[in-house]
């Protein structure tokens, strides 16, 4: 139990809380090597390209940088991500040459420009998903020079830079590396040189060319939109890892580099915590609608997430929770004043009694029982025992719970809420093991 709680706390504090605008982009600095190289990775400049922003998100939560530094902005245009649109206010990747101060994207563009110009940043990788399959010669309708998928993009062959100026050479190394790891031969990558300064006025407006003009090596990475998101993410990470190794960044990751493992990692440990972690929602396989979630109007904008692509925004009848461009769930709140006097519940789990901190998820094989506490009442959401209004002191099995009140679609995770009078004191989640017998109701 102690190890489980420690893991949850590490995960939940890995990504900062949003105290103001939940759609501001976030910058995550991985590694602590002042003398080492620093690569800036940007995802989500266009919200209809989930392979790119998912790969950037995976860097934040599933990689450990052991030498050098990686700075990650996985959600540059967060509004476009949750809308699954190229850009609600126009294409942000065409706003880096000139931009009116009244443009809604102005603040975000100025912020990322400042990060790009930071003296510590040595190289920039901008992650995209593109249509079809780029090929320097016309092969067929899907493989030809008119497409952008499956390529590494440079604006020009080289720039003046003391270490990483040979853009074409570095891109070719990345292309050879990913082509040695193709899932199938037709997925091949190629180098695409847009020769931007020779008159490509559209590409002159892009993030990568802005970096080039400021003396920073920059590359675009494009995975094909013909693939599902985990496969796109696989190719992004394969190319990205080549660039990390080329500049001397060392790293480890906690998953195998395969679409299946990537999908498992992306959709595990998805959690939202509020009120300093006293209320935590496990969003793995979450139901589409969650009713009567205890919330406080003054504190609802302050939350912590386990993934940088996870956020919560206002909705007409509550809140919408998004993970990338997926609306994971919708919260219907019940507003309370909050009480901070209770830090834990004493719970007997499968015959063993322990103190369980608020916000914790505990695993249950057979049954649990919440110890009674003077001055507090416990509400086990979905419990149907003969409790006369008092749900502490009751032995609760999975068969005693109505499955439609669970957080998850499988009927395994349930809320245990504590109250002091009419004030909400905190919540613990109980998660029944998969082999626990369930009497369906």
C-alpha positions as CSV (number, residue, x, y, z in Angstrom):
1,X,0.0,0.0,0.0
2,X,2.8,2.4,0.9
3,X,4.5,1.7,-2.4
4,X,1.2,2.3,-4.3
5,X,0.6,5.6,-2.6
6,X,4.1,6.7,-3.2
7,X,3.8,5.9,-6.9
8,X,0.5,7.8,-7.2
9,X,2.1,10.9,-5.5
10,X,5.0,10.8,-7.9
11,X,2.8,10.5,-10.9
12,X,0.4,13.3,-9.8
13,X,3.1,15.8,-9.1
14,X,5.0,15.1,-12.3
15,X,2.8,17.6,-14.1
16,X,2.0,21.0,-12.6
17,X,-1.5,22.2,-11.6
18,X,-3.3,24.7,-13.6
19,X,-4.3,27.6,-11.4
20,X,-5.6,29.9,-14.2
21,X,-6.3,29.0,-17.8
22,X,-6.5,25.2,-18.2
23,X,-5.7,25.6,-21.9
24,X,-2.4,27.4,-21.6
25,X,0.5,25.3,-23.0
26,X,2.9,23.8,-20.5
27,X,6.7,23.6,-20.7
28,X,8.4,20.5,-19.1
29,X,12.1,20.5,-18.5
30,X,13.5,17.0,-18.4
31,X,17.0,16.4,-17.2
32,X,19.3,18.4,-15.0
33,X,22.6,18.8,-17.0
34,X,23.6,22.5,-17.3
35,X,26.6,21.6,-19.4
36,X,24.8,19.2,-21.7
37,X,22.8,19.7,-24.9
38,X,19.2,20.8,-24.8
39,X,16.6,19.8,-27.4
40,X,13.2,21.5,-27.5
41,X,10.3,19.2,-28.6
42,X,7.0,20.8,-29.6
43,X,3.7,19.0,-30.2
44,X,0.2,20.2,-30.7
45,X,0.7,23.3,-32.8
46,X,-2.2,21.8,-34.9
47,X,-4.8,20.0,-32.9
48,X,-5.8,17.4,-35.5
49,X,-2.4,15.7,-35.4
50,X,-2.6,13.4,-32.4
51,X,0.5,11.4,-33.3
52,X,2.7,14.4,-32.8
53,X,1.3,15.7,-29.5
54,X,0.9,12.1,-28.1
55,X,4.6,11.5,-28.7
56,X,5.5,14.7,-26.9
57,X,3.3,13.7,-24.1
58,X,4.9,10.3,-23.8
59,X,8.3,12.1,-23.5
60,X,7.1,13.9,-20.4
61,X,5.5,11.0,-18.5
62,X,7.5,7.9,-19.7
63,X,11.0,9.0,-20.4
64,X,13.9,9.7,-18.0
65,X,16.7,11.9,-19.3
66,X,20.0,10.7,-17.7
67,X,22.4,13.0,-19.7
68,X,21.6,16.3,-21.4
69,X,18.2,18.0,-21.4
70,X,14.9,17.7,-23.2
71,X,12.4,20.5,-23.0
72,X,8.9,19.5,-24.1
73,X,5.8,21.6,-25.0
74,X,3.3,18.9,-25.8
75,X,0.2,21.0,-26.0
76,X,1.2,24.3,-27.8
77,X,-2.3,24.9,-29.2
78,X,-4.4,23.2,-26.5
79,X,-7.7,24.7,-27.7
80,X,-7.1,23.2,-31.1
81,X,-6.3,19.9,-29.5
82,X,-9.5,19.5,-27.6
83,X,-11.5,20.7,-30.6
84,X,-9.5,18.3,-32.8
85,X,-9.1,21.1,-35.3
86,X,-6.1,22.5,-37.2
87,X,-6.6,25.8,-35.5
88,X,-9.8,27.6,-34.2
89,X,-8.2,30.9,-35.1
90,X,-6.3,29.8,-38.2
91,X,-3.2,27.7,-38.6
92,X,-0.8,28.6,-35.7
93,X,2.1,27.2,-37.7
94,X,1.6,30.1,-40.2
95,X,1.9,32.9,-37.6
96,X,5.7,33.0,-36.9
97,X,6.7,35.6,-39.5
98,X,4.2,38.4,-38.6
99,X,1.1,38.4,-36.3
100,X,-1.3,41.1,-35.2
101,X,-1.4,41.7,-31.5
102,X,-5.1,41.2,-31.5
103,X,-4.8,37.6,-32.8
104,X,-6.1,35.2,-30.2
105,X,-2.9,33.1,-30.7
106,X,-0.6,36.1,-30.2
107,X,0.3,35.4,-26.5
108,X,1.1,31.7,-27.1
109,X,3.1,32.4,-30.2
110,X,5.2,35.0,-28.4
111,X,5.8,32.6,-25.5
112,X,7.0,29.8,-27.7
113,X,9.2,32.2,-29.7
114,X,10.9,33.3,-26.4
115,X,11.5,29.6,-25.5
116,X,13.0,28.9,-28.9
117,X,15.4,31.9,-28.5
118,X,16.5,30.7,-25.1
119,X,20.3,30.5,-25.0
120,X,20.1,27.0,-23.6
121,X,18.1,25.5,-26.5
122,X,20.4,23.9,-29.0
123,X,17.8,22.3,-31.4
124,X,14.1,22.3,-32.0
125,X,11.9,19.3,-33.2
126,X,8.4,20.1,-34.3
127,X,6.1,17.1,-34.4
128,X,3.3,16.8,-37.0
129,X,1.0,14.3,-38.7
130,X,0.8,14.7,-42.4
131,X,-1.4,13.2,-45.1
132,X,-0.3,10.3,-47.2
133,X,3.3,9.3,-47.7
134,X,5.9,11.8,-49.0
135,X,8.2,10.4,-51.7
136,X,10.6,12.4,-53.8
137,X,9.3,10.7,-56.9
138,X,5.7,10.0,-58.0
139,X,5.0,6.4,-57.1
140,X,1.2,6.4,-56.8
141,X,-1.7,8.4,-55.5
142,X,-0.6,8.0,-51.9
143,X,3.2,8.1,-52.4
144,X,4.4,11.2,-54.1
145,X,6.0,14.6,-53.6
146,X,2.7,16.3,-52.8
147,X,2.2,14.6,-49.5
148,X,3.8,15.2,-46.1
149,X,3.4,12.0,-44.1
150,X,6.5,9.9,-43.2
151,X,9.2,12.4,-43.7
152,X,11.8,14.5,-41.8
153,X,11.6,18.1,-43.0
154,X,14.4,20.6,-43.2
155,X,14.1,24.2,-44.5
156,X,17.6,24.2,-46.0
157,X,20.6,21.9,-46.2
158,X,22.7,23.6,-43.5
159,X,23.0,26.6,-41.2
160,X,25.9,28.2,-39.5
161,X,26.0,26.5,-36.1
162,X,29.1,25.3,-34.1
163,X,27.7,21.8,-33.5
164,X,24.5,20.9,-35.4
165,X,24.6,23.0,-38.5
166,X,24.5,20.1,-41.0
167,X,20.7,19.7,-41.1
168,X,20.6,17.4,-44.1
169,X,23.2,15.0,-42.7
170,X,21.4,14.8,-39.3
171,X,18.0,14.3,-40.9
172,X,19.4,11.5,-43.2
173,X,20.8,9.7,-40.1
174,X,17.3,9.9,-38.5
175,X,15.7,8.6,-41.7
176,X,18.1,5.6,-41.9
177,X,17.5,4.8,-38.3
178,X,13.7,4.8,-38.5
179,X,13.7,2.9,-41.8
180,X,15.6,0.1,-40.1
181,X,12.7,-0.2,-37.7
182,X,9.7,0.0,-40.0
183,X,6.6,-2.0,-39.1
184,X,6.2,-2.7,-42.8
185,X,8.2,-1.7,-45.8
186,X,5.7,0.6,-47.3
187,X,6.0,2.9,-44.2
188,X,9.4,4.2,-45.3
189,X,10.5,7.7,-44.3
190,X,12.3,10.2,-46.6
191,X,14.0,13.5,-46.2
192,X,12.1,16.5,-47.5
193,X,13.9,19.8,-48.0
194,X,11.4,22.7,-48.5
195,X,14.2,25.1,-49.5
196,X,12.2,27.7,-47.7
197,X,14.4,30.8,-48.2
198,X,14.3,30.2,-52.0
199,X,10.8,31.5,-52.1
200,X,8.4,29.2,-50.2
201,X,6.4,32.0,-48.7
202,X,4.1,29.6,-46.7
203,X,7.0,27.8,-45.1
204,X,8.6,31.2,-44.2
205,X,5.7,31.6,-41.7
206,X,6.4,28.4,-39.7
207,X,7.9,27.7,-36.3
208,X,10.9,25.8,-37.7
209,X,11.9,28.6,-40.1
210,X,11.6,31.1,-37.2
211,X,14.1,29.0,-35.4
212,X,16.4,28.7,-38.4
213,X,16.3,32.5,-38.8
214,X,17.5,32.8,-35.2
215,X,20.4,30.4,-35.7
216,X,18.8,27.3,-34.2
217,X,18.8,24.0,-36.0
218,X,15.2,22.9,-36.4
219,X,13.5,19.9,-38.0
220,X,9.9,18.9,-38.6
221,X,8.9,15.3,-38.1
222,X,5.8,14.1,-40.0
223,X,4.0,10.7,-39.3
224,X,1.4,9.6,-41.8
225,X,-2.3,10.2,-41.0
226,X,-3.0,6.9,-42.7
227,X,-2.0,5.2,-39.4
228,X,-3.8,5.0,-36.0
229,X,-2.4,7.2,-33.3
230,X,-0.2,4.6,-31.5
231,X,1.5,3.8,-34.8
232,X,2.1,7.5,-35.6
233,X,3.5,7.9,-32.1
234,X,5.8,5.0,-32.6
235,X,7.3,6.6,-35.7
236,X,7.6,10.0,-34.0
237,X,9.5,8.5,-31.1
238,X,11.8,6.4,-33.3
239,X,12.9,9.5,-35.2
240,X,13.0,11.6,-32.1
241,X,15.3,9.1,-30.3
242,X,17.7,9.3,-33.2
243,X,18.1,13.1,-32.8
244,X,18.5,12.7,-29.0
245,X,21.3,10.2,-29.6
246,X,23.0,12.3,-32.3
247,X,23.4,15.3,-29.9
248,X,24.4,13.1,-26.9
249,X,21.2,13.1,-24.9
250,X,20.9,9.8,-23.0
251,X,17.6,8.4,-21.8
252,X,15.6,5.5,-20.6
253,X,11.9,4.8,-21.0
254,X,9.5,2.5,-19.2
255,X,7.8,0.8,-22.2
256,X,8.9,-1.2,-25.2
257,X,9.0,0.8,-28.5
258,X,6.0,-0.8,-30.2
259,X,2.5,0.5,-31.0
260,X,0.9,-1.9,-28.6
261,X,3.1,-0.9,-25.7
262,X,2.7,2.8,-26.6
263,X,-1.1,2.5,-26.5
264,X,-0.9,0.7,-23.1
265,X,1.3,3.4,-21.7
266,X,-0.8,6.3,-23.1
267,X,-4.0,5.1,-21.6
268,X,-2.8,3.9,-18.2
269,X,-2.4,6.0,-15.0
270,X,-4.7,8.7,-16.3
271,X,-5.7,10.6,-13.2
272,X,-7.1,14.0,-12.2
273,X,-6.8,15.3,-8.7
274,X,-8.4,18.3,-7.0
275,X,-8.0,20.2,-3.7
276,X,-4.4,19.2,-3.0
277,X,-5.1,15.6,-3.9
278,X,-7.9,15.0,-1.4
279,X,-10.1,14.1,-4.3
280,X,-8.7,11.9,-7.1
281,X,-10.5,10.5,-10.1
282,X,-9.1,7.4,-11.8
283,X,-9.9,8.0,-15.5
284,X,-8.7,4.6,-16.9
285,X,-11.7,3.3,-18.7
286,X,-13.9,6.0,-17.1
287,X,-17.6,6.3,-17.7
288,X,-18.7,9.0,-20.1
289,X,-20.7,10.8,-17.3
290,X,-20.0,11.0,-13.6
291,X,-22.7,12.4,-11.4
292,X,-22.6,14.3,-8.1
293,X,-18.9,14.8,-7.9
294,X,-18.1,16.9,-4.8
295,X,-16.7,20.2,-5.9
296,X,-16.1,23.7,-4.6
297,X,-16.8,26.6,-6.9
298,X,-13.8,28.6,-5.7
299,X,-11.3,25.7,-6.1
300,X,-12.4,23.9,-9.2
301,X,-9.9,25.6,-11.4
302,X,-7.0,24.3,-9.4
303,X,-6.3,20.7,-10.3
304,X,-3.4,18.4,-11.0
305,X,-3.1,15.9,-13.8
306,X,-1.0,12.8,-14.4
307,X,-0.6,13.5,-18.2
308,X,0.2,16.9,-19.8
309,X,-2.5,16.4,-22.4
310,X,-5.2,16.0,-19.7
311,X,-7.2,19.0,-18.8
312,X,-10.6,20.1,-17.4
313,X,-12.7,22.9,-18.9
314,X,-16.0,24.5,-18.0
315,X,-19.2,23.2,-19.6
316,X,-22.8,24.4,-19.4
317,X,-23.8,21.8,-16.8
318,X,-20.4,21.1,-15.1
319,X,-17.0,20.3,-16.5
320,X,-15.6,18.4,-19.5
321,X,-12.4,16.3,-19.0
322,X,-10.2,16.0,-22.1
323,X,-7.2,13.8,-22.8
324,X,-5.7,15.0,-26.0
325,X,-8.7,15.4,-28.4
326,X,-10.8,12.8,-26.6
327,X,-13.6,13.9,-24.3
328,X,-12.9,11.2,-21.6
329,X,-15.7,12.1,-19.3
330,X,-18.2,14.8,-18.2
331,X,-18.5,15.8,-14.5
332,X,-21.8,16.9,-13.0
333,X,-20.8,18.6,-9.8
334,X,-22.5,18.9,-6.4
335,X,-21.0,21.9,-4.7
336,X,-20.0,21.9,-1.0
337,X,-17.9,23.9,1.4
338,X,-14.7,22.0,2.1
339,X,-13.4,20.7,5.5
340,X,-9.7,20.2,5.9
341,X,-9.7,18.5,9.3
342,X,-9.5,14.9,8.0
343,X,-6.4,13.6,6.3
344,X,-7.1,9.9,6.2
345,X,-9.6,7.1,6.7
346,X,-9.0,3.9,8.7
347,X,-10.1,1.1,6.5
348,X,-10.1,-2.7,7.0
349,X,-9.2,-4.2,3.6
350,X,-9.4,-7.9,3.2
351,X,-9.0,-8.4,6.9
352,X,-6.1,-5.9,7.4
353,X,-6.6,-2.5,8.9
354,X,-4.6,0.5,7.6
355,X,-4.8,4.3,7.6
356,X,-5.5,5.4,4.0
357,X,-4.7,9.0,3.0
358,X,-7.4,11.0,1.2
359,X,-7.0,10.9,-2.6
360,X,-5.6,7.4,-2.5
361,X,-6.7,4.5,-4.6
362,X,-6.7,1.2,-2.7
363,X,-7.0,-2.3,-4.2
364,X,-9.5,-4.7,-2.7
365,X,-9.7,-8.5,-3.3
366,X,-12.7,-9.5,-1.3
367,X,-14.2,-6.8,1.0
368,X,-13.6,-3.6,2.9
369,X,-15.0,-1.8,5.9
370,X,-14.6,1.9,6.9
371,X,-14.0,2.4,10.6
372,X,-16.5,4.8,12.3
373,X,-15.3,8.3,13.2
374,X,-16.9,10.7,15.7
375,X,-18.2,13.7,13.9
376,X,-17.9,12.3,10.4
377,X,-20.2,10.4,8.1
378,X,-19.1,8.1,5.2
379,X,-20.9,7.8,1.9
380,X,-20.0,4.8,-0.2
381,X,-21.4,5.7,-3.6
382,X,-23.5,2.8,-5.0
383,X,-23.7,0.8,-1.7
384,X,-27.1,-0.8,-1.1
385,X,-26.6,-2.5,2.3
386,X,-28.9,-2.0,5.3
387,X,-27.1,0.9,6.8
388,X,-29.7,3.2,8.2
389,X,-27.8,6.1,6.7
390,X,-24.5,5.2,8.3
391,X,-22.1,3.5,5.9
392,X,-19.1,3.2,8.1
393,X,-18.8,0.0,10.1
394,X,-20.4,-2.0,7.3
395,X,-18.6,-4.9,5.5
396,X,-18.8,-4.1,1.8
397,X,-18.3,-6.6,-1.0
398,X,-18.4,-5.9,-4.7
399,X,-21.8,-7.6,-4.9
400,X,-23.2,-5.0,-2.5
401,X,-22.5,-2.1,-4.9
402,X,-24.6,-1.1,-7.9
403,X,-22.2,-1.2,-10.8
404,X,-23.7,1.8,-12.6
405,X,-22.3,4.0,-9.8
406,X,-18.7,2.9,-10.4
407,X,-16.2,5.3,-11.9
408,X,-15.2,2.8,-14.6
409,X,-17.1,1.0,-17.2
410,X,-16.2,-2.4,-15.7
411,X,-17.8,-1.7,-12.3
412,X,-14.5,-2.1,-10.3
413,X,-13.8,1.4,-9.0
414,X,-16.0,3.1,-6.4
415,X,-16.0,6.4,-4.4
416,X,-15.8,6.5,-0.7
417,X,-16.6,10.1,0.5
418,X,-16.3,11.5,3.9
419,X,-18.3,14.5,5.3
420,X,-18.2,16.6,8.4
421,X,-21.7,17.9,8.8
422,X,-22.5,19.4,5.4
423,X,-18.9,19.9,4.4
424,X,-16.9,17.6,2.2
425,X,-13.8,16.2,3.9
426,X,-12.2,14.1,1.1
427,X,-12.5,10.9,-0.9
428,X,-10.8,7.5,-1.3
429,X,-11.3,5.2,-4.2
430,X,-11.6,1.4,-3.8
431,X,-10.7,-0.7,-6.8
432,X,-11.8,-4.4,-6.8
433,X,-9.5,-6.9,-8.4
434,X,-10.5,-8.3,-11.8
435,X,-11.0,-11.8,-10.4
436,X,-13.5,-10.5,-7.7
437,X,-16.9,-12.1,-8.2
438,X,-19.5,-9.6,-9.2
439,X,-23.3,-10.0,-8.7
440,X,-24.6,-7.9,-11.6
441,X,-27.4,-5.5,-10.7
